[in-house]
Amino acid sequence: MPISSPALLDTRYPLETPEGVDLLLQPAGLLPRLLAFLVDLLIRGGIVLLFSIALVSLGRFGWGLWSICFFVISWWYPVLFEVLWQGRTPGKHYMGLRVVHADGTPIGWSASLIRNLLRTVDMLPACYSAAIISLLFSQRLQRIGDLAANTLVVYREAPLNSAPLPEAPEVIPPHSLQLDEQLAILDYAERFAQLSPERRQELADILCPSLKLRPEHAQASLLGMARFLRGHA
């Protein structure tokens, strides 16, 4: 079930698994999903082309085999990869994405079949217009197939190696922090060097109310809290 929390950084989606494990999933937007789809489309096109070259000399029997191969590649390529390769097709793997159930558990056969069969609806009326509209208006960036199957396309988890934190004196948090608050502070500090000054302050302002920080001191306080949390993990 989702964890109630204050405003989160970017588009991360917090949830608690049935086993009581807290997760933060980051749904993927339109562009990375489109690029993953194009990579898979090129791979499928290459496979179909190879079958065409191999079977063209067999006449009508060869075209019958080609039709079966085309059907299997078109409809079962994503399902087999998603179920047997931890929610990834080659295109999703290349883009660092995977498909999961909305509760964070690995995708199964029925959910994968539903979300991929409903691509026919997502294509309507042309050029995947229905899918694009659904993605833009869905809170968790789900196309129609994802809504029906209750699935999410998310970024794969980053390696567990912790990024270095900027130098700052440790600051003890003003109160006991929830898990999502701790993760938000650590995430802010780990990304600090890659953010513009304006973005640093914008994200710091999001965390000010729940941590009771003054905006002018928020950045230094968050970096100090991150070092405190990292040292006491």
N, C-alpha and C positions, 0 to 999 in steps of 0.2 A: 504494500500500500504506500502511496506517496507520503513523503515527510513534509509536514507543514513548516515553512521557513520564510524568512524575509527575502527580499529581492536577491537573486543569485547573480553571479558573474556570467555574462554572455547567455548561452542557451542551455546550460546544464540542467539535467532533469534528475532530481534526487528521488530515490525510492528505497524501500526496505524489502528484502527478499523474504520468502516464507520461512527461511532459516534464521531470520533476524539479523542478516548482514546488510549494512548500509552501503548503497552504491550511488555513484554519480555518473549518469550516462549523458553523453553529449550527442543529441540527434544531428544528423548530417543534413545540410541544406541542399538547395537545388543544384548548384554548380558541381560539387564533388560527386553527387549522384548521377548527374548527366554525363560527366567524364567517365565514371565507372561503367555506365551503360554503353557508351561508345566503345570502350575497350572490349567489353564482352561482345558487342555487335561485330567488331572487326574479327575477333577470334572465331565466332560462329560463322561469319562469312567465309573465313579462310577454310574452315572445316568443310563447309558445304561445297566450296570450290574444288577441294581435293577429291571429295566423293564424286563430283560431277565429272572430273577428268578420268577417274578410275572406272566409272560405270557407263560412260557414254558409248563405249564400244560394245556393250551387251544388248543394245537395242531396247525393245519395249520392256524386257525383263529388267534391264539396267535402270530404266526410268522408274519402274515400280519400286526397286530397291532405293533409288534416290529419293522418292517421295516419302518412304518410310523413314529414311535417315533425316530428311529435312524436318519431318514432324517431331522426331525424337530430339533433334538438336534445338529446334525452336521452343519446345515446351518443357522438355525435361532437363536441358542444360542448366538453367538456374536452380531448379528444384534439387537436383542431385548434388550440385556444388554446395548449396546453402545448408542442406541437411548433413552431408558427409564431411564438410570442411568448415565446421564451426561458423556457419552463417556467411561464408565468403564465397563469391565467385572470383575468378581471376581479376576481373575489373575492380571489384570491391577490395580485394587484397591489395592491388596496386595503389588504390586511393586511400588505404588505411581504414576501410569501413567493414562493418559486418551487420547481419540482421539478427535481431533477438526478439523474443516475446516482450510485450510491454512491461512485464514484471522482471525483466533482466535475465530470464532463463534462456537456454539455447533453443533455437527454433526447431520445430518438429515437422513431420511430413504433412499433416493436415494444414497447418498454418502456411507453410511454404507453397503448397498447392493452391490454396485460396488466393494468396497475394499475387501469385504469378498468373493464374487463370484470369484474374480480374484486370490484368493489363489490357484486355480487350475493351474494358470500360474506361480505363485511364487514358486510352488512345483517343477517345471521342472528344469533340467531333473531328479533330485532326491534330496531328503533331503533339500528342499527349497533353492537350489543353486541359482536360479534366484533372489529370495528375498534377499539373503545374498550379492550377487554381486551388486544389486541395492542399498542396504543400504550403502555399502562401497563407492560407487561412487556418491551417491546423496549428494548434499550440505546440505540438510535438513533431511538426514537420512530417506528417504522414500523408501519403497518397491514398486514394480510395481503396486500393488493395491492402494497404497496411491497416487502414481503419477497420476493414471487414475481418482481417486475420488477427487484429490486435497485436501488431508487430511494429518495431522501430528499426530504422537504419541508423546506426550510431557509429561514432569513431571508435576504433579499437583502443583498448586500454594502453596507456603509455608504459614503457618499461619501468620497473620499480626503482631504478636508480634515481636518487634524489638530486635535483638540480641545486647548484650552489646558491646560497642566499647572499644578498648584498650585506656589506659590513654595517652593523648597527648595534648599539648597546641593547641588551635584553630588556624587555618590558613585560612585566607580569600583567596578564589580562585583568580587567576590572571585576570580572565575575567568572563563574564557571561557564565554559563555552560548550555549545552543542557541537556535534560532529561536523555538521555542514558549515558552521562558522569557522571551526578550526581549518577545514579544507579550503575554504574561501580565502582565509588569511595566508595560508601557505602557498596557495596558487598565485595570489597577488604578488607575494615576495619572489617566487620563482620566475615569474614573468616580468618582473619590474624592469630589468635591463632592456627588454625588447619593446617596452611601451613608451609612447611619447609622453612628455610632461603633462599634456592636457588629459590624456587617457589615464595616466596614473592618478591624477586628482579626481577624475570622474568616477573611477572604480572605488577609490578611497571614500568618496562621498556616499556611495551606496552602503558601505559598512559602518559609517559614522553613527547612525541612530541606534542600532542594536548594541554597539560597543560603547556608546556614550562618549564619543571622541569629538574634539573640536576640529573642524575642517582644516584649520591652518597647521595643526600638528598631526593630522591623521596619517600621512604617509610615513613619517618617522616612527609613529607608534605602531603601525601595522608591521613594519619591518622588524621592530624590536620584539613584538609578540610572536612573529614567525620564528625568530631565532630562539625565543624562549620555548616555543612548542617543539621545534626541531631538537633542541637539547634535552627535552624531557619526554620525548616520544618513547 
